[in-house]
Amino acid sequence: MAFAVADRVKETTSTTGTGSLLLAGAEVGFQTFVAGVGAGNTTFYAIIDNDNGEYEVGLGTVTQGPPATLSRDTVFTSSNSDAKVNLQAGTKFVFVTQPAGKAVYKDSGSDTVTVDQIQLETQSAHPSYSEGLLWYDSIHNTLNYYGDESGLVHEVGLEEHQKVYNNSGVTIAKGEPLYFSGNFNGYPTAARANATDVNKYNAQGIAAHSIENNSYG
């Protein structure tokens, strides 16, 4: 079972009471819950009873049938003080909706997205590179992201990375100890540390990936 939403899902129902809805078929131009959401999946729904001025918005589970049904698992808001509506006789409409309280949106004054919590799916393998991509690594139990270097994974809380510029004249290999030799365009310049050289022995980090000469890493 998974959560799913789909466009143009709308059916009628003649169900009465507070139980699961018996779905009576799609409206013209729409698709059924089974076709759009999928049997066994949960989705957001809205029930509208125009004859009696009643409504209900919640989370329900689709079953295949026959007849196909939609359970009313959790009610978010309703005309019955946010409890299940005791549906009266007559035809009602039920459709997939986006409850306002479950939406992720930008505020009115900026591009800020306001949410209470973010639950990331765990991943046991690194996804394909995309700058700015964020994910949770279930192997190292870290929050990871990609920066502007495709070969470098930033593991938050496990590693600290400093962007540097290599102008040492040679490629710095992954895993080599580095010292800061100066600065370039606001970034430290890095070169291979050397324990036998008084000017190069103070290693300040290890190369997280191969850094070619005259490039950032």
C-alpha positions in Angstrom: 0.0 0.0 0.0 1.3 3.5 -0.9 0.0 7.0 -0.9 -1.0 8.3 -4.4 -2.8 11.2 -6.0 -4.0 11.5 -9.6 -5.6 14.1 -11.8 -9.3 14.0 -12.8 -10.5 11.4 -10.3 -14.2 11.9 -9.6 -17.0 9.5 -9.0 -20.6 9.5 -7.6 -21.8 7.6 -4.6 -25.2 6.9 -3.0 -23.7 5.6 0.2 -25.4 6.7 3.4 -24.1 6.8 7.0 -20.5 7.0 8.1 -19.0 3.9 6.5 -16.9 3.3 3.5 -18.2 4.8 0.2 -19.5 2.5 -2.5 -18.1 4.1 -5.7 -20.6 4.2 -8.5 -18.5 5.2 -11.5 -16.6 8.1 -12.9 -18.2 11.4 -14.0 -17.8 12.3 -17.7 -14.3 13.5 -18.4 -12.9 11.9 -15.2 -11.5 8.6 -14.2 -12.3 6.2 -11.3 -10.3 5.9 -8.0 -9.2 2.4 -9.0 -7.9 3.6 -12.4 -6.3 6.8 -11.1 -5.1 6.1 -7.5 -4.9 2.3 -7.7 -6.4 -0.4 -5.6 -4.9 -0.7 -2.1 -3.4 2.8 -2.2 -4.4 5.7 0.1 -5.3 9.2 -1.2 -6.8 12.5 -0.2 -10.5 12.7 -0.9 -13.4 15.2 -0.7 -17.1 14.4 -0.5 -19.6 16.9 -1.6 -23.4 16.6 -0.9 -25.0 19.5 -2.7 -28.5 18.5 -1.7 -27.8 18.7 2.0 -25.0 21.2 2.1 -22.5 18.8 3.6 -18.9 18.1 2.9 -16.0 16.0 4.2 -12.2 16.1 3.4 -9.9 13.3 4.5 -7.6 10.4 3.8 -9.0 7.1 2.5 -8.0 3.8 1.1 -9.2 2.5 -2.3 -10.3 -1.1 -2.7 -10.8 -2.9 -6.1 -14.2 -4.6 -5.4 -16.6 -5.2 -7.0 -17.9 -2.9 -5.9 -15.0 -0.5 -5.6 -14.9 1.3 -2.3 -13.2 4.2 -0.6 -12.7 4.0 3.1 -12.8 7.1 5.3 -9.8 6.5 7.4 -9.0 10.0 8.7 -11.1 13.1 8.5 -9.3 16.5 8.3 -12.3 18.8 8.0 -16.0 18.4 7.6 -19.4 20.1 8.0 -19.9 17.8 11.0 -17.4 19.6 13.3 -14.5 17.8 11.5 -15.9 14.4 12.2 -17.3 11.9 9.7 -20.5 13.2 8.1 -23.6 10.9 8.5 -24.4 10.9 4.8 -28.0 11.3 3.8 -29.8 9.6 0.9 -29.1 10.9 -2.6 -26.2 11.3 -5.0 -22.9 12.7 -3.7 -19.7 13.5 -5.5 -16.3 12.2 -4.3 -13.0 13.2 -5.8 -9.3 13.4 -5.2 -8.3 16.8 -3.7 -5.4 18.6 -2.1 -6.2 19.5 1.5 -4.8 23.0 2.4 -3.3 21.6 5.6 -1.3 19.0 3.7 0.0 21.4 1.0 3.6 22.7 0.6 3.5 26.2 -0.6 5.4 29.5 -0.9 4.4 32.3 1.4 2.8 35.5 0.0 5.9 37.7 0.4 8.8 35.6 -0.8 9.9 32.2 -2.2 10.0 30.6 1.2 8.4 27.2 1.5 6.7 26.7 4.8 6.3 23.2 6.3 6.3 21.8 9.8 8.4 18.7 9.0 10.1 16.9 6.1 10.3 13.1 6.1 12.8 11.9 3.5 12.7 8.4 2.1 15.8 6.4 3.1 18.1 5.4 0.3 20.8 2.6 0.4 22.5 3.9 -2.8 23.6 7.3 -3.9 21.2 8.8 -6.5 22.5 10.1 -9.8 24.2 13.4 -9.5 22.2 16.6 -9.6 23.5 19.8 -8.0 21.5 20.7 -4.9 20.0 17.2 -4.5 19.3 16.2 -0.9 18.7 12.7 0.5 19.0 10.5 3.5 21.6 7.7 3.3 20.5 4.7 5.3 24.0 3.0 5.1 25.9 5.8 6.9 22.8 7.2 8.6 23.6 10.7 7.3 21.8 13.5 5.5 23.6 13.9 2.2 23.6 16.5 -0.6 25.4 17.2 -3.9 27.2 20.5 -4.4 28.9 21.7 -7.6 31.3 18.8 -7.8 29.7 15.7 -9.3 32.1 13.3 -7.7 31.7 14.6 -4.1 28.9 13.6 -1.7 28.6 15.9 1.3 27.6 13.9 4.4 26.2 16.3 7.0 27.4 15.6 10.5 30.0 13.1 9.4 32.3 15.1 7.2 33.1 18.8 6.9 34.2 20.1 3.5 36.1 23.2 2.6 36.1 24.3 -1.1 39.7 24.9 -2.2 41.6 25.8 -5.4 44.5 23.7 -6.6 47.2 25.8 -8.2 50.0 23.5 -7.1 50.9 22.4 -10.6 49.9 18.8 -10.2 46.6 16.9 -9.7 45.9 16.2 -6.0 44.6 12.6 -5.7 41.7 11.6 -3.5 42.8 10.8 0.0 46.0 12.9 -0.1 46.7 15.2 2.9 46.6 18.9 2.1 47.8 22.2 3.5 46.6 25.6 2.7 49.2 27.5 0.7 47.3 30.8 0.2 44.1 32.0 -1.3 42.5 32.5 -4.8 39.3 34.4 -5.5 38.2 34.1 -1.8 39.0 30.4 -1.5 42.0 28.7 0.1 44.6 27.3 -2.3 45.6 23.8 -1.5 48.7 21.6 -2.1 50.0 18.3 -1.0 51.2 18.3 2.6 54.8 17.1 3.2 55.9 16.0 6.7 59.6 16.7 5.8 59.0 20.3 4.8 58.6 22.9 7.6 56.4 25.0 5.3 54.1 22.1 4.2 53.9 19.7 7.1 50.7 21.2 8.7 48.0 19.2 7.0 44.6 20.8 7.3 42.5 18.2 5.5 42.3 15.3 3.1 41.2 15.5 -0.5 37.7 14.1 -0.7 38.1 13.6 -4.4 40.7 14.1 -7.1 41.4 17.8 -7.8 43.0 18.7 -11.1 45.5 21.5 -11.3 44.0 25.0 -11.8 40.6 23.8 -10.6 38.3 23.9 -7.6 37.6 20.9 -5.4 
